[in-house]
Amino acid sequence: MKMKRKLAYAACLLMVACTFTACDMLGSDCQTCQLVSYENNNLIDPGTPAEYCDNDLVIIKTTPPSTVNGVTSRWECN
């Protein structure tokens, strides 16, 4: 009985730990951002969302859009 209780406690603790990201635990300013690409104002690549915090987030937010061969790429955060 004691072993089952310990395993249940460990499982609950693991579930709670998995619900927090590293940024949430540090109380940092974080956002989910992705590098998206447009051609003629049409979305051609939505990018992969990832969470950025602190200095990384500032760098992403201050990066201007770039256009190469008619394809404009820019960071979008929410």
N, C-alpha and C positions, 0 to 999 in steps of 0.2 A: 504494500500500500504506500509506503514512504517513497519508493522508487517512482511509482506512477505520479505522485504529487510533485516530485522534483522534476520529472520530465515535462509535466504540464506547465510548471512554473517556468522552466527554461524555454519552452515553446512560446509561451506568452511574452516573455522578455524579448525573444528573437523577433516576434511579430511587431512589437512596439518599436524596436530598434530599426527595423526595416522601413517603417513608415516615415522616418525622418531622413532628410538628406544631410550631407555634411554642412551645407550652408545654413540649414534650418537650425541645426544644433549649435552653431556658432553665433546665431542671431545676426548674420550678415545681410547686407542688401544684395539680394539675388533675383535674377529673372531668367526665364527660359527664352533663348534666342536661337535663331537659325539663319543661315546664309541662303537667301533666296535669289533666283535668277529670273529675269524677265527679258523677253524679246518682243519688241513692238507692243509693249504694255501687256503682254500675255505671259502668264506664269509658265515657265518651262521646267523649273527645278525648285521644288519647295524646300529642299535642304532637310537636314536632320536636326530636330530640336535638341538642345542640350542646356543645362543650367550653368550660368556663369555668375560669379560673385566678385565683389570688391573691384580690384584693379583690372581684372580680366573684363568685367562688365563695362567699366569706364572706357577701356580701349575699344571694345566692340561698338559702344554707342557713339564714339567719336570718329569711327572709321567712315570716311565718305564713300558713297556708291562708286563703283568703277564700271566702265563700259569698254568692252573689247569685242570687235566685230559685230556690233549691234546688240550684244547681250549685256544687259546691266545687272550687276550683282550687288546686293546690299544686305546688311544685317537688319533683321526685324526681331524685336523683343516684345514680350508681353508678361 
